[in-house]
Amino acid sequence: MIQAAETRTPEGELATEVILSAFRANGLLLAAGDLLAAGHGLTSARWQVIGAIAIAQRPLTVPQIARRMGLARQSVHTAVNRLLADGMVELAPNTDRRRSPLVCLTERGRAR
């Protein structure tokens, strides 16, 4: 339920402005990331997946990537499928969770 303007507090208004500013900054960062990554055949989403694995310095599962990057599992799964098709990642068996394979960078993915 949206509150009427007269019941809003100055603190609440300030919090709303901070949150909206963060959303706008995120949108600008993603747009800038898309521009930077485009020359390498990537999008911000694919770049984030590759970056999560590179920073971890080990293969990760889709849920691990999603948690580390603050993304939805479904969007990470989509990005991983596209990276697989482009030969930038490969899947390896996960002995801890058979249904959640490890996403590994290929040589091509490390180069990007």
N, C-alpha and C positions, 0 to 999 in steps of 0.2 A: 504494500500500500504506500503510495506517495504522500508525504506530508505536505500540508498547505504551507506556503511561504512564511506565514506568520508564526508557525511553530518550529521553524528551523533555527538552530542556534548558530552563532558566529563560528564556533568551533567546528560544527558539522559542515557549514559552508566551506570552511578552510580545508577540511578533510576531503570533501567532494572535489574541490579544485586540485588538490594534490593528486588524488587518484586519477582524475581525468587527464592531468598533465602527464602522469606516468603512462596511461594508455596511449596518448598522442606520441610520446617519446618512443614507446615500443613500436608503434606503426611506422614512425620515421626511421628507426633503426632497421626494421625489417625491409623497408623500401630501399634504404641505402645498402643493406646486405645483398638484396637481390641484384642491385646494380653492380656491386663489387664482384659478386660470385658469377654473374652471367658470362663473363669472359672465360670462365673455367668450366662452363657447362653445368653450373650448379644454381640452385635457388637457396634462399636463406634456410629453408627447412632441411635441405640436403646438407648444407654447410654445417648446420647445427648438429646433425647426426654424425657426420665425419668428425667434427670438432670434439664431441663428447667421447668418442672412441679414442681419438688421438690424445686428449687430455688424460684419460684414464690409463693410457698406455697398455691396454689389454682389451680383449673382446668383451662386449657387454650384450645383455639381452635387450629386446625392445622395451620392456617395462623399466629396466635400469636406465636406459637412455632417456626415456620420457621423464622419469623422476628427476634425473640430474639436470635436465634442460628445462623443466617446467612445461612440458608439452603433453598433449593427449597421446595415449598409446596408439590410437587409431591413426593419427597424423604421422607418428614415427613409423608405424608399420607401412604406411603408404610410401613415405620417403625411402625406407629400406628397400621396398620392392622396386622402386625406380632406380636406386643405386645398384641393386643386384642386376637389373637389366642393362645398366651402363657399365657393369664390370668393376665398380668401385668398392663393393663389399662382397663378401661371401658368407655363407652360414656354416657354422661348425656345430657338431653335436655338443649338447650341454649335459654333462653327467649328473648335475644336480637337479635339473628340471628338463626332462625329455621333450616336453611340449613347447619349451621356450629356448630355441637355439641361440647360440652366441653369434653376434654380428661382428665380423672381422674385416678390417681394412685390407684390400688387395694392394698390390704395388701401385696400381693406377690410382686408387683412393688415397694412399699416402702421398702420392705426388701432387694431388689436388690440394 
